[in-house]
Amino acid sequence: MIRIAIIEDEKPAARKLERLLGLFADLELVATINSVEEGIEWFSENQHPDLIFSDIVLGDGLSFDIFEKVPTKSFIIYTTAFDQYTLKAFKLNSIDYLLKPIMEEDLKNAIEKYKSFLPTASPPNSHEIKDLIKSDKQQLSRILVKIGYNLKIVQTDEVSCFFSENKIVYLQTKERTFPTDFTLDELQEVLDEKKFFRVNRQFILNSDYIKNIHTSPYYKVELHFQPEEEITVSRDRVKDFKDWLSR
């Protein structure tokens, strides 16, 4: 039997996942955990399961906090409504990343992927993780940002550019600028490369919002919505930028 645990703070979602997992005869549910605090306590005191199905955004934090406090060798399949945590998920023993609402077929495929790593019973190595990210990663389609004590979902289609300033990466929309939890390097890995291009060390642009491109004496881009700072294309990126525009 494959011993599994569920980390989920929404009771209806937990019950649905329990019901779906009950369709697999070789799975045994050993725990359903509802918070970061409960997770740290449970994983500190109990034998870790073979496989964990974990939501990411919990009422008292992120489930990543559990495994940073109590390292685990269990495989993890993350289940969440937010797809902005893909990179961090794959750094923490994740073998798959399912967006809610979870479909039975997607769940079946994720379990089959877990079984493909058996009988080694060890987390995938860095090369395997990189291959998984390249072949299976979800492209970032929406981002969760904070506005004071509130949260807002921003669709990446609404973002004209991402830019770094004072070691913080911001996104720009028609509405305003929002801080994010990403680095530009991380964003390059998960954004749709057909729409987004990094023109220099500070800016990633969305082609849908390019208003004008000046080519002399250097390449300068104007966006429909952009911060005050001038956006220039690095000399070593000009050829790639032109190729990207012509795709």
Helices and strands as residue ranges (DSSP letters): E 2-7, H 11-21, E 27-33, H 36-45, E 51-54, E 57-58, E 61-62, H 64-69, E 75-80, H 86-91, E 94-99, H 104-116, H 126-136, E 142-147, E 150-155, G 156-158, E 161-165, E 168-172, E 177-179, H 184-190, E 196-198, E 203-206, G 207-209, E 210-214, E 220-223, E 231-232, G 235-237, H 238-245
